[in-house]
Amino acid sequence: MIKRRLRTTPVPGTSDSYTGINFNLGYHIRGYELDLTYRVAPNLLMGTATLRMDNYHALDSLTLDLANSLRVEKVSAIGTAGTRVEVARFRHSDRKLRITFRNQIPVDQEFSLVIRYRGNPRPVRSQWGMIGWEELSNGSLVASQPCGAPSWLPCDDTPDEKALFDVKIAVDNGYSAIATGELIGRSVSGSMTTWHYRTREGMATYLAAIHVGDYEEVSLGKAASGVPVLAYIPRGSSALKARILHDFSKQVAMVDAYEELFGPYPFSSYRVVITEDDLEIPLEAHGLSTFGANHATGKDTWERLIAHELSHQWFGNSLGLAQWNDIWLNEGFACYAEWLWLEKAGVKSAAASALSFYEELAKLPQDLLLADPGAKDMFDDRVYKRGALTVHALRVLLGDAAFFSAIQSYVAEGRHGLVEPRDLKRHLYMVSTDHAALDALWNSWLRELPLPEFPTA
Ligand SMILES: [Zn+2]
């Protein structure tokens, strides 16, 4: 069962004010079943997507998001007993696949769309650069935040529509396909191997990923709770492998630390993929994170980012965003989790990290509203730092015992669902003895521009 938000459905004709994507209205997708084949050398993706859906409006037609680099060959529909659903025609342009039905589908039916497509996937252009399916020197990756999923599958690309995923992908023997979800099985047929993954929990489309490459699976150990932690390391360079094993050697201890602070790890395993290519930034996916070779220096240079990406499994992946303007709920917490890790590891107190970043932040223009930074500044470092400082200010105000108990109940309640700032605030209220002070803090950090005073006990 997938928990859904109870917010009102977006107004028809409107678009996501951050990604610019026009909302696809009238239905929910409950499950994506992807049956894919990927040839590395020609960067060719072929497949069939079966979308299990139901509709909350009567539908004559509907739209899905799909990049123009993929060509739709066939669309058909499967109704259920009593409901005939037939596709009259489809049109694919401008990153939208519009499907028109022969007869109107009455409200509240269950049906599936079967979409056969192929093409040379490439990242989609966005105001944050090129995102989505990307060819590497020997393989490919997917990094979709916030709106790159249509670069490889037809979908409803909005963070609040979590769905189950069942993905089969055939790749040339010798390559691994590492996808989000649990590995169900692997079978060889001729020169191709099919890898089968399934999610147990609903996943936002931007967190769905597939990595294809010549990877070696290496166990990094098990968390105290039993969660296995695995690394996927490019085969062939023992120097790179040594750097990775060194820099990721604390990954298991990080899982232990965060389980203690935030509550149980939300997925059945944690996997890190390190690509042979350098990457600009690491990125989180569902139960998985992606780093470039440049992020493993052998000198712990990016320890804070290794911690940061892990913490997104709680903040962002399990607790999903209902809308992008709440991005600080992901990035503020992930950045604060970096400081918490350094504190746990005995390197530096979170208060000391907070102070040094506060001093840096104070030098920058204070023209960004944390509660709604706008698309342009969505991934601005000030969102991360002011977000983390907000979390720190809450901790200072409430004291450790109350603060961490509120965070744990917030995390437990939102598990595999969607959260909004008011959900967090509700949990903070429950442990707070001074609601007026909490309101004042909340407003000054989130809803006003000037940088508040540095929080001290
Ligand atoms: Zn992040």
Residues whose N, C-alpha, C, O or C-beta is under 5 A from the ligand:
A	BS01	ZN	E331 A334
